[in-house]
Amino acid sequence: MKLSLYEKIVYGLGDMASNLVFMTVMNFLLFFYTDIYGLSAAAVGTLFLVVRTFDAVVDVLVGVAADRTRTRWGKFRPWLLWMAGPLAVVAIFTFTTPDWAPGPKLIYAWVTYMLLMFAYSAINIPYNALSAVMTDDLHERTALSGVRMACAQIGGLAVAAGTLPMIAFFGGAEADPARGYQRTMMVFAAVSLVLFLITFFGTRERVHPPADQGSDLRADLAMLVKNRPWVVLSIASVLLFILFSVRQGAVIYYYKYYLRQESVASLFFIVTSLAAIPGALLAAPLSRRLGKRETFQFGAIAFTVFNGVMFLIPPGHVGLLQAANVLSSLAMFLVAPMIPSMLGDTADYAEWKFRRRSTGIVFSAASFSMKVGMGVGGALSGALLSYFGYVPRTEQGASAVRGIVLMLTLLPAGGFLLLVPLMRLYLLDAQTSELMREELVLRRSQSSGI
């Protein structure tokens, strides 16, 4: 099941669409809520924790529904068609600041953010699962994930380079950042809608569950608990997204209060996205040579070193900061493409070991882990800011500034180091993965009478 470059790119456009929303949320929503919308850091932390944890449960329900979807387009593709519009609409509402009293404004933030997380789940879980049913070739999946991540970083680059200038442009002569954020998201949401539709029309589903597999949710969930590679990968995903949320959420604060150069904060995001593209594309050839697990560990160690170095860089040396950011971002995105590729392998493992294939459940339960990580990471970001004494819209004390530096540098670096021994527990090394694939190909050919 070799995939054409065209289909890989078309699939990747879906992640570009996702990143136009996701990276805006990751990079700017915390700052938007505290310094534009007017919420306290503690209130935002609570909002992130509760909504993302609740939405993590929704993820599993979406996965169950996707596995049981029957259409002429397949199981997962139609969700791109159904949910692209709702995601675009609620993204715009989330970055809208109503002129209301504090109580109703807080309720509005809760409702719109909850709807945004639901819409994001309903389109991204099927989108992620789609990668596992486009091909059964283990290396093609990694290549597909690499192209996908490169496309995602182009979306991230658009957010990094365009968000602050667009906010200033749309804010107008009266410098209205609230209006600027809203209209910037209107642009991103419209482009996201178009890209998701291109992905829907340009991809195909080719891997299907065993013909005699019945619908049994209890068996599917029991399979997850026994699926050790999936359990290890899910724990790694929780930790990864906690660290990613803390790091990305600290960038604006770092530039505003530590470097005193808020206007060029976009440069950090741009450099991150540019460095991520070769990192994502290198993941496939490197994993062919080292193995997926080993590539994951190598990237985690490299990120630990280079992101830790950033802690030592004083405020006046922005060039050194960006050089270290290039290397740490490249390393981080050696790790990132491994997650969806390895998740597809854990779906194969379940079919190989337990003779059940529930791709939607595998990816939705992994998305559950991601959302828990994002929720904990968002809450931890707010809690850390409060702990270090951060006060919105005022000059920060030495403790707050030092805490912001730690959130960007040493805390994520130390967390990535923990991923290395954790991944030793992941069973699917290169030899086992290839044996598994060969046996599954034989089973499927016998089942189809070939």
Order of alpha helices (4+ residues) and beta strands (2+ residues): alpha-alpha-alpha-alpha-alpha-alpha-alpha-alpha-alpha-alpha-alpha-alpha-alpha-alpha-alpha-alpha
